Amino acid sequence: MTLDRLTRMLAMKRHEERRADAYRKIQLGGLIVKAGLADLPSNVLLGLLIEGRERLRDPAVADALARRGAREFAT
């Protein structure tokens, strides 16, 4: 394999990784909008997400939130 070909392959891999990252961020943004949280200040939203992450340590809370999310997706 030539250096030029390796360089192109690396560039393509990076491009695909950036595209996947952008797609993931768009999906997460859509969830924020669907949850009605888009108008919150960024610091409040981040605090809410961190609080949720800590609450997810309890499997019962994680299960309840998963069920609630599934109901919201169904509507």
Contact map, one row per residue, 1 for C-alpha under 8 A:
111011000000000000000000000000000000000000000000000000000000000000000000000
111111000000000000000000000000000000000000000000000000000000000000000000000
111111100000000000000000000000000000000000000000000000000000000000000000000
011111110000000000000000000000000000000000000000000000000000000000000000000
111111111000000000000000000000000000000000000000000000000000000000000000000
111111111100000000000000000000000000000000000000000000000000000000000000000
001111111110000000000000000000000000000000000000000000000000000000000000000
000111111111000000000000000000000000000000000000000000000000000000000000000
000011111111100000000000000000000000000000000000000000000000000000000000000
000001111111110000000000000000000000000000000000000000000000000000000000000
000000111111111000000000000000000000000000000000000000000000000000000000000
000000011111111100000000000000000000000000000000000000000000000000000000000
000000001111111110000000000000000000000000000000000000000000000000000000000
000000000111111111000000000000000000000000000000000000000000000000000000000
000000000011111111100000000000000000000000000000000000000000000000000000000
000000000001111111110000000000000000000000000000000000000000000000000000000
000000000000111111111000000000000000000000000000000000000000000000000000000
000000000000011111111100000000000000000000000000000000000000000000000000000
000000000000001111111110000000000000000000000000000000000000000000000000000
000000000000000111111111000000000000000000000000000000000000000000000000000
000000000000000011111111100000000000000000000000000000000000000000000000000
000000000000000001111111110000000000000000000000000000000000000000000000000
000000000000000000111111111000000000000000000000000000000000000000000000000
000000000000000000011111111100000000000000000000000000000000000000000000000
000000000000000000001111111110000000000000000000000000000000000000000000000
000000000000000000000111111111000000000000000000000000000000000000000000000
000000000000000000000011111111100000000000000000000000000000000000000000000
000000000000000000000001111111110000000000000000000000000000000000000000000
000000000000000000000000111111111000000000000000000000000000000000000000000
000000000000000000000000011111111100000000000000000000000000000000000000000
000000000000000000000000001111111110000000000000000000000000000000000000000
000000000000000000000000000111111111110000000000000000000000000000000000000
000000000000000000000000000011111111110000000000000000000000000000000000000
000000000000000000000000000001111111100000000000000000000000000000000000000
000000000000000000000000000000111111110000000000000000000000000000000000000
000000000000000000000000000000011111111000000000000000000000000000000000000
000000000000000000000000000000011111111100001000000000000000000000000000000
000000000000000000000000000000011011111100000000000000000000000000000000000
000000000000000000000000000000000001111110000000000000000000000000000000000
000000000000000000000000000000000000111111011000000000000000000000000000000
000000000000000000000000000000000000001111111000000000000000000000000000000
000000000000000000000000000000000000000111111100000000000000000000000000000
000000000000000000000000000000000000000011111110000000000000000000000000000
000000000000000000000000000000000000000111111111000000000000000000000000000
000000000000000000000000000000000000100111111111100000000000000000000000000
000000000000000000000000000000000000000001111111110000000000000000000000000
000000000000000000000000000000000000000000111111111000000000000000000000000
000000000000000000000000000000000000000000011111111100000000000000000000000
000000000000000000000000000000000000000000001111111110000000000000000000000
000000000000000000000000000000000000000000000111111111000000000000000000000
000000000000000000000000000000000000000000000011111111100000000000000000000
000000000000000000000000000000000000000000000001111111110000000000000000000
000000000000000000000000000000000000000000000000111111111000000000000000000
000000000000000000000000000000000000000000000000011111111000000000000000000
000000000000000000000000000000000000000000000000001111111100110000000000000
000000000000000000000000000000000000000000000000000111111110110000000000000
000000000000000000000000000000000000000000000000000011111110110000000000000
000000000000000000000000000000000000000000000000000000111111110000000000000
000000000000000000000000000000000000000000000000000000011111111000000000000
000000000000000000000000000000000000000000000000000000000111111100000000000
000000000000000000000000000000000000000000000000000000111111111110000000000
000000000000000000000000000000000000000000000000000000111111111111000000000
000000000000000000000000000000000000000000000000000000000011111111100000000
000000000000000000000000000000000000000000000000000000000001111111110000000
000000000000000000000000000000000000000000000000000000000000111111111000000
000000000000000000000000000000000000000000000000000000000000011111111100000
000000000000000000000000000000000000000000000000000000000000001111111110000
000000000000000000000000000000000000000000000000000000000000000111111111000
000000000000000000000000000000000000000000000000000000000000000011111111100
000000000000000000000000000000000000000000000000000000000000000001111111110
000000000000000000000000000000000000000000000000000000000000000000111111111
000000000000000000000000000000000000000000000000000000000000000000011111111
000000000000000000000000000000000000000000000000000000000000000000001111111
000000000000000000000000000000000000000000000000000000000000000000000111111
000000000000000000000000000000000000000000000000000000000000000000000011111
